[in-house]
Amino acid sequence: MSDPAFRFDLAATCGAARTGTIHTPRGPIRTPAFMPVGTAATVKAMLPESVAATGADILLGNTYHLMLRPTAERVAALGGLHRFMNWSGPILTDSGGFQVMSLTGLRKMTEEGVRFASHIDGSRHMLSPERSMEIQRLLGSDIVMAFDECTPYPATREQAQASMELSMRWARRSRDAFGDRPGHALFGIMQGSTFPDLRAQSAETLREIGFDGYAIGGLAVGEGQAAMFEVLDYAPGLLPADRPRYLMGVGKPDDIVGAVQRGVDMMDCVLPSRSGRTGQAFTRHGVVNIKNARHAEDPRPLDEACTCPACRGYSRAYLHHVFRAGEIISSMLLTWHNLHYYQELMAGLRGAIAAGTLDSFVADFHAMRAPGDIPPL
């Protein structure tokens, strides 16, 4: 890596899949890695030490939300994001591009950047590559994302090309504005929608600019798993093999397994925490909807093989009751369980890649899920 304090060591491969370690001044990140999302400087319903207990090495914070509230300047004055949210490990911040894209009707995009109205109070703001780099510097995140436009789906070839080329111009400005920050890494973001030649052009431009890691953007935006996997069959291989590859905003457990098989090293998604708050639990047998009446008198745990606090100490009947009653402990226990499940899945993938047994691990993963949840009592 250009920065010796931030480097990626590849330990083993199995087909296209890779396992290794991203070394940062705040600690190692074991890959493939799943990053829980702490949008507003908190993983909802979790204490930071609880998130660490699930096995997470790194969290994701959100530039757009933090710039609006409490503001990056306030976070900086209070000692930076790590101290502010009491998380000592690495933090990756996204650039704000995805959130701004979703503000249709509240934003105006130009070559300079994006002017938008806050969804909180309607106040006007400008987010540009330079401002995004400044905000992420004030937050003090370890991994900074280049400012890009997340291309919506579906997009015509012309739309996808114009969007990708704008993102590449913004990537160069992000690189220039990021400057020299020892101990901090900047990742570029590949765009190009579902068009292989546009993806290749984007990757070539990013490699020429030079980044510490590379993300695959513009997926998990409604194209469906088959189309996403089609892009992932070739996109990771367009990026430098000696840098981490990050697939943004993914995903469901089977999305993650498929992405890892195709050479992805890092992922993030709100799904485990959001699903926990809405009564959904991920288990080895698939998704459990704890709100369903079938669980009301079931003394069994969510997953008898799981060692998380929700499964060690509480029955499905209790989890059903507290969800139905609107008790806060429901969100706490189900979120903890889901994050624990995701980190166990990542540990299993890392072990299988290292042992050269990924194919059988993936086959077992799908076979276990195929029948669905355990039968009702």
N, C-alpha and C positions, 0 to 999 in steps of 0.2 A: 504494500500500500504506500501511497505517497506520504502518509503520516504513520510513523512507526508505532505511535501509541494506539493506533486503530488499525488492526490487520485481521485478515480472514485466513485461517488455516484449515485446509481441506484434509479430513482424516481418512475418509473412505467413500467409495462410490459403489452403487449397485444398479446396473443399467444407467439410466439418466439421473437417478436419485443420488443425492450427496448428503454426507453428514460431516460436520466440522465445528469450529468455534470461531466466533467473532470476538476478538479481544478489544476491550475498551478500557479507558482509565477507571471506569466505575464498575468493572467486573466483566466476566465472560458471558457470552450469549451462545448457548448450545443450539446448533442447527441440525435439522429443521426446527425452527422456533415459531411458536404461536404467541403473539403479543396481545394481551387483554387491552381493551380500549378504555382509557381514562379520559373521556372527552373533555370534561371541565375540571381537570385535576383531581378526579376521583373515579375509580372503578365502582360504579353504582352498587350500593348495598354491601360493599366490602371494605374492610380496613386494609391498608397497604401491607401489613404483616400477614394478613390472611391470604392476600394475593400471592405473596412470596411463598407461603406455605403450600400453595397448590403446585409450585414448581416453576412459576414464571420467572424468567431472567430479565425481562424488559417489558415496559409499558409503553402505550401510545398516548400522546396528548394531542389536543386539537388547536391549531393556530387560530382558526376562525372564531371558535367559541371563547378562547382565552383572551383574544385581542379585544373582544367586546365586553367581557366580564370575567375577571376583575380588571382587565387590561394588562398587557405585557409589561408596561412600565411599572405598575404596582407590584407584579410578581417579582420583577428585577429588584425593586427597592426592598422587598421582603426576603431577599437572599436567593432568588431563583426558584425554578419549578420543583427541583428535588427537595429542597428544604421546605418549601411552601406546602407540598402534599405529603411530606414525610416518606419519600421513597428514595432509597440510597443507590439503587441499581440504575442501569441505563434507561434513558427515555428517548423515544423517537417521536418527533412532532411532524404531523403532516402539514402541507403548505397552505391549506385553506382552499385550494382550487376546487376540490370536489364539493364542499359545502356551498361555495359561491355559485357553482354551476347549477345547484338545485334551487337557487333563489330566483327562478324564472319570473320575470315581471318586476323584480326588485333590483335588477342589476343591469348595468350597461358596460359592455366589453369593448375595449379599444386595444390598439397595439401597446399602449402604455400599461394597461392592466384592467382591473374591474372596479367600477364604481358601484356601490350597492347600499341598500338601506338595511339597517340592522333589523333582524326579526324580533328583537327584544323591545326596542323603543322607537324604531324608524329613523334613528340618527344615520347620517351619511358617512360613508367611509370609502377609502381607496385602498385596494390591495394590488400591489404590483410585485414583480420579482424582488425588487430592492426592499420594499416594505416587508414582504414575507420573510426575507433573510434577516432583517432587523428585528422583527418580532421573535423569530426563533432564537436569535442571539440573546435577546433580553430574557427569554424563558430559560435559556441555558441548556437546551436539549443536547443530547450526545449525538444523535443522528438527525440531521436536518434534511427535509425533502425540498427539492427544487420546485418552484412555482410553475404549475402547468394548468392547461385546460383539460378537464376530464371529458373526452369526447362522448357525447350521448349516444345511445343505441336505440333504434337503428340510425345509421348515418349513411348517406350516399358516399360514393368514393370521393367526390369533390369535397364534400363537407369534412370527411375524415382526413383528407390530405391537407386542407386549409387549417384545420384544428391542430393536426400533428406538427405542421410547419411553424405555427404560432408557438406551440409548446416548446419546440426546439430553439426558437429565438429567445424565449423566456428562460430556457435551460442555460443558455450561454450567459444571459444577464444574471441569473441566479449564481452561477459559478463566479462571475466577476464580483458580485456584491458579497458573496460569502467570504472571499479573501482567504487569508492564511490563519486558520484557527486550530492550533495544535490540540489534539485530544478530542476534536469534534469532526464528524464525518458528514459529507454532503452526498446525497443519492440523487441521480438523475432518473427521470421517469419516461419510459418508452410508451408511445402512443401509436395510433394507426388502425384502431378498431379491429375489424376481422380481415383486413387486407394484408396478406403476407409481404408484398413488396413495400408497402408503407411502413410496416413494422421493421423490416430490414433497413430501410432508409433512416428511420428514427434511431435504431440501434447504432448504426454507423456514425450518425451525427453525435450521439451521446459519447461513444467511445473516443471520438476525435476531441471532444471538449474535455473529457476525462473526469471521472467521478470515483468516489470511494466505494460506491455500491450502486446497484441499478434496480429500479422497480419496473414492474410490468403493470401499467395503468390501463384504464378504459375497459376493464373486464368486471364481471359481477355487477353489471349495470342493466341487466334485463335480457341478456343474449341467451341465457340458458346454459346448462352444464355442457351439453354436447358441443356447442359453438365455442365455449370457453376452452374446453380441452383441445379442440382443434387448433386454436391459437397456441396453447401451451405445448402442443406437440413439436413446435419449432421455435417459439419465441425465446425461451430460456437459452437455447443454444446459440442465439445471435449475440448474447451478452458475454463479456469476458468471464472465463472460467475461474479466474483467481479473485473474483469479487462476489460479495453476497448478492443474491437475486431475491427480490421481495415482490410478492404478488399482493396487491393492495385490495383490502376489503373482502377477503375470502377466509372462511365461509363455513358451510355445513361440514360435518365430519367427512362425508364421502368426497366433497370438493377438495378438502385438505389432503386426503390420501392420494387422490388423483393428481393434484398439483405437485406433491412431493415426488411421486413416481416420475414426473416429467421434469424434475430438476430445480424445483423452487426451494429456497432456503428459509424464507420468512413470510409470515402471513399475519393478518389482523382481522378481527371482525367483532361487531357488537353483539353477534348472535348469542353466545353463551350467557352473557349478562342480561340482555334484553329478554331472551326466552325465559330465564329464571324468574324475572319479574312478572311474566305473563303465565306462569304455571306450567312451563314446558321444561322437561329434564331430558338430557341426552344420556343414554346408557349404552352398554355393549349390544343391547338388543334393539336399539333404535330410540325413537322419541316417545316419552311418556307424558301424557297430558294429565297432570295431577288433579285438575279440576273435575275430571270425569267421575261420576257416581260410583263406578266400579271399585274405586280406591277407598271409599268411605269407611269400610270395616276391615281393610287389609292390614294385618300386623307386620307384613314383610317390608324390608327396606326397598328403596328404589332399585338398587342393584346389590345383590348379596356379596359380590366380589369387590365392591368399592370401599375404600378406606376413608372417604371424606366424612366430616362431622354429620352431615345430613343422613348418610347411610349407616354410620356407626351407632347413632343415638336415637334415630327417629323412624317411625313407621310411615308407610304410605298413608295410612289413616290420619295420622297427625298432620302430615304435610298437606293432605287434602283439606283438613279442618282449618288450618291456619291460613291457607290460600283463600278458602271460601269466606273466612271471617275478616279478610283484609288485614291480617296481622303482618307487621314489618318483618318478623322472623321468617316468614315464607320467602320473601325476596332474598334474604340473607342466606338461608340454607340452600335454596335451589340454585342461586348464583354460584355459591361456593362449590356445590356439587358439579355444576356444568364446567366451571373453570378447571376443577380437579380432573374431570373426565378428559377435557381437551389436552391438558398437560400430560396425562397418562398416555394418551394417544400419541403425542409428540415423542415421548420417551420410548414408546414401543417402536415407532418408526425409526428413530435414531439407532436403537439397538439392532433392529432388523437389517438396516443398511450396513451397519458395521459388521454384522455377522454374515452378510451375503444371503439373507433369507427373506428379502422383502416380498418376493412373489407369494410365498406361503403365508406371510403375515397379512398381506392384503386379501388373499383368498379367505383366510380365517375371519378377517374383519367383516367381509361381505356375507359370509356364511352365517355368522352369528347374528347379523342384523336381519337376514332374509325372513325368518318366521315372525318378526315383530316382537312386541313386549310379551313377557311371561303371561301364561293364561290366568284369568281371574280365579279367585278361590271359589 
